[in-house]
Amino acid sequence: MSFSSFPQASLSHADAHPLAPFGWDDAWAAEFAPYADQGLLPGRVVRVDRGQCDVMTADGIVRADTAFVTPHDPLRVICTGDWAVVEAHGTPRYVKAYLPRRTAFVRSTSSQRSEGQILAANVDHAIIAVSLAVELDLGRIERFLALAWESGAQPLVVLTKADLVPDPATLAHLVEDVEATAPGVTVLTVSSVTGEGTDVLAAVVGGGTSVLLGISGAGKSTLANTLLGEEVMEVQAARDVDGKGRHTTTTRNLLALPGGGVLIDTPGLRGVGLFDAEAGVGQVFSEIEDFAERCRFHDCSHEAEPGCGVQAALASGELAERRLESYRKLLRENQRIVAKTDARLRAEIRRDWRLRSAEGRANYSAKRTGRA
C-alpha cells in the first residue's frame, strides 16, 4: 500500500505542534488521542540501540527503555521512524506502545531462519543512493527498488558522485540504463562536490520522511551532510579498487532537515535480501507483467509455451534478456523466503516439483521407447 493511499488530514492544528518538523500531523494526533487521555506523551523515535531508544518529544530528546515493546516477532520491535507512546515521568522512562505504521521498510536477515528485519518506519520516500565511481550494478538497484515499492514508500534513485563522469554523453547513457531498470521512478544525478542536483533532491525530500539506502561507499553520509547543511554524519573515503567504504553510519538516525522534511540515514547494507516482496518485484518489472497479459495461457511460465507474450517481447527486442533473468531470480528468491514461513506454500512447491518430475520421467520414457 502506498503512502498516498492513506488519508491526509489537514495540518491546520498540527502545524503549530512542536513535533511538526518531525512529521506530526492531525492524523497522528487522532491515533494518539486515547493515550493522551492517560497522560502519556507522543514522540518520534530518532535512534534505537541496546534495548533503548532516543525519542524526540515536545520537551526534547527523551531516553526511553523499550522493554514493553520488544516482542518475539522481529518485525514488531520498535524502530527508527516509529511514533512512540512514552511515559511522561519516571526513571527510567518506558515506551508503552507505538502508533500503527503507515509504511515499513523490511528486508530478510542474513540468518538461516529467514526472519524479516525492519529498517525504518513511516517513510514517504526511499532514496536509493548509487555511486557513479564504480560500474553500475543494475541487479542490486532492482533489489532495492523491490523492497522500496513493497514498503509503501515512493522510491527515488540518486546517482551520486556525478562529477566523476565528466562526459555528458556518458552520464546520459548511465541515466538511461538506470531509468530502464526503474520504470516509474525518478532518477537524479547528484554531486556533493559541484552541488549538481542537490537543490532538486532537497525539494523532493522537503515534504515527509525519507530513508537513505545503499551499500557502503555509495556516498550516503556525504549526501546526508549536504541535505543537512552541516557535517553531521562522519564521512570516509571509498576504496579506489571497488568504490566501497567502511560503515561510517552504524545506526539508523532520524534528523530534521533545515528546509523541511525528515531524513533517516542508514548503515551501508551488505545484503539486500527480499522478504515477502512479490508485489514490489512486480512493480519493478512492470513491463514484464504487462507483456504477460498478452500470453495465450493465464498460467504461462514464459518458457516455451505457444503464444507467450513475454517470449514474443524478448524476440522482438522490446524486453532485454537480463531483465527477464533478473525478474525470475528475484521471484524465485522471494518464493523461497516465503516458503520457509508458509507451510501451505511449501506444500504447493513440493507438489509442483513432483508434477514436473513426473512429466520429465514420462517424456524421457516416451523418447526411449520411440513414442515421442
Secondary structure, DSSP 8 states (H G I E B T S, - for coil): --GGGS-----TTGGGSTTGGGT--HHHHHHHHHHHTTT-EEEEEEEEETTEEEEEETTEEEEEE-GGG--SSGGGS--TT-EEEE-SS-SSEEEEEE---S-EEEEE-SSTT--EEEEEES-SEEEEEEETTS---HHHHHHHHHHHHHHTSEEEEEEE-GGG---HHHHHHHHHHHHHHSTT-EEEE--TTT-TTHHHHHHHHTSSEEEEE--TTSSHHHHHHHHHTS--S------TTT-----S--S-EEEE-TTSSEEEE----S--B-SS-HHHHHHHTHHHHHHHTT-SSTT--SSS-TT-HHHHHHHHTSS-HHHHHHHHHHHHHHHHHHHTT-HHHHHHHHHHHHHHHHHHHHHHHHHHHT--
